[in-house]
Amino acid sequence: MVEVSTSILSIKEGKEADTFLNLEVAKTDYFHIDVMDGKFVEKNTYQKMFENAAYIKRISNIPLDIHLMVEDVRSCS
């Protein structure tokens, strides 16, 4: 069996709810959350991914697949 973890890194601002619900209808197995700190990798996505993850947990039971690209995991708490 193949499971699909759909990255939400490139979701258009203002389209989050529609995108998450469409992915749920499409039967994605996981929402893939890319957490980047702006140090280990250039882009900083921490705040946006935190907001998206919190929103997903309010509207869906699909699990989150968290990918940490950070220098210090303790900075993600």
TORKOL-183884 format. One record per residue: residue in one letter; x, y, z of N, C-alpha, C in turn. Coordinates in steps of 0.05 Angstrom, whole numbers, padded with zeros to 5 digits, always signed. Each point is the difference from the previous one (the first is absolute). Example, Ala and Ser with C-alpha at 12.3 -4.5 7.8 and 13.67 -1.06 7.14 Angstrom:
BEGIN
A+00264-00114+00156-00018+00024+00000+00018+00024+00000
S-00007+00021-00014+00016+00024+00001-00015+00022+00014
***
This chain:
BEGIN
M+00017-00024+00000-00017+00024+00000+00018+00025+00000
V-00008+00019-00015+00015+00026-00002-00016+00021+00015
E+00014+00015+00017-00013+00023+00014+00011+00026-00012
V-00017+00020+00000+00008+00026-00012+00001+00021+00022
S+00022+00014+00001+00004+00022+00019+00002+00026-00017
T-00020+00016+00000-00002+00023-00017+00012+00025+00013
S+00021+00011-00013+00012+00024+00011-00018+00024-00003
I-00001+00016+00021-00017+00025+00000+00018+00025-00001
L+00025-00004-00006+00019+00023+00000-00008+00022-00020
S-00010-00008-00023-00006+00020-00021-00029+00008-00002
I-00016-00004+00020-00028+00007-00001-00002+00030-00002
K-00018+00009-00018-00004+00029-00004-00015+00012+00024
E+00010+00023+00009-00012+00014+00022-00029+00007-00006
G-00017-00005+00019-00029+00005-00004-00015-00024-00012
K+00015-00021-00008-00012-00024-00011+00004-00024+00018
E+00009+00004+00024+00007-00022+00018-00024-00018+00005
A-00022+00011+00008-00023-00017+00008-00009-00017-00024
D-00003+00013-00023-00008-00015-00024+00020-00022-00007
T+00025+00006+00002+00021-00019-00007+00000-00024+00019
F-00002+00006+00026+00000-00022+00020-00024-00018-00004
L-00023+00012-00004-00024-00016-00003+00000-00016-00026
N+00011+00012-00022+00002-00015-00025+00020-00023+00003
L+00021+00004+00014+00019-00022+00005-00012-00022+00016
E-00017+00007+00019-00013-00020+00016-00020-00016-00017
V-00015+00013-00017-00018-00013-00018+00015-00019-00019
A+00024+00009-00008+00017-00016-00019+00013-00023+00015
K-00004-00002+00026+00010-00023+00016+00030+00000+00004
T+00012+00024+00003+00028+00000+00008+00002-00014+00027
D+00022-00013+00005+00004-00015+00025+00011+00018+00022
Y+00017+00019-00008+00013+00018+00020+00002+00028-00012
F+00001+00020+00017+00008+00027-00009+00029+00003+00008
H+00017+00006-00020+00029+00002+00005+00007+00029+00006
I+00011+00004+00024+00006+00027+00010+00031+00003+00000
D+00010+00019-00016+00028+00006-00001+00007+00023+00019
V+00013-00006+00021+00008+00020+00020+00029+00008-00006
M+00005+00024-00008+00027+00010-00006+00005+00024+00018
D+00024+00002+00011+00007+00021+00020+00014+00024-00012
G+00007+00000-00025+00014+00022-00011+00030+00000+00006
K+00009-00021+00014+00028-00003+00007+00012-00025-00013
F-00012-00023+00006+00009-00026-00012-00005+00001-00030
V-00022+00011-00008-00007+00006-00028-00007+00029-00002
E+00001+00012-00023-00003+00029-00003-00029+00009+00006
K-00019-00014-00008-00028+00009+00004-00010-00005+00028
N-00015+00019+00011-00012-00004+00026-00030-00003-00003
T-00010-00024+00007-00028-00006-00003-00014-00006+00027
Y+00015+00003+00021-00010-00009+00027-00027+00012+00006
Q-00004+00025-00001-00025+00013+00008-00024-00009-00018
K+00005+00001-00026-00021-00008-00019-00008-00029+00003
M+00019-00018+00004-00006-00028+00003-00013-00006+00027
F+00008+00015+00020-00013-00002+00026-00030+00007-00002
E-00005+00022-00014-00028+00009-00004-00016-00020-00016
N+00012-00010-00022-00014-00020-00017-00005-00026+00016
A+00020-00009+00015-00004-00025+00015-00022+00004+00021
A-00001+00022+00013-00021+00005+00020-00028+00001-00013
Y-00001+00012-00023-00025+00001-00015-00009-00028-00009
I+00018-00015-00011-00006-00027-00009-00011-00016+00023
K+00013+00001+00023-00009-00015+00023-00029+00007+00009
R-00008+00025-00006-00027+00008+00007-00021-00011-00019
I+00008-00004-00026-00020-00007-00020+00002-00028-00011
S+00021-00015+00007+00005-00026-00012+00012-00020+00020
N-00005-00025-00005+00012-00021+00016+00024-00013-00015
I+00007+00011-00023+00023-00011-00015+00025+00006+00016
P+00018-00020+00004+00024+00005+00015+00020+00019-00015
L+00017+00013+00016+00021+00017-00011+00026-00015-00001
D+00014+00004-00022+00027-00012-00004+00019+00024+00001
I+00015+00003+00022+00016+00023+00005+00029-00005-00009
H+00011+00017-00017+00027-00001-00009+00015+00024+00010
L+00019-00005+00019+00015+00021+00013+00026+00005-00014
M+00004+00024-00010+00025+00009-00012+00010+00023+00017
V+00010-00006+00023+00007+00020+00020+00027-00006+00013
E+00014+00020+00009+00025-00004+00014-00004-00012+00028
D-00021+00010+00014-00005-00008+00027-00029-00007+00004
V-00006-00026+00004-00028-00008+00002-00014+00013+00024
R+00015+00007+00021-00012+00013+00023-00012+00028-00007
S+00010+00011-00022-00011+00027-00008-00028-00003-00013
C-00009-00024-00004-00026-00005-00012-00022-00005+00020
S+00005+00004+00025-00020-00005+00020-00015+00025+00008
***
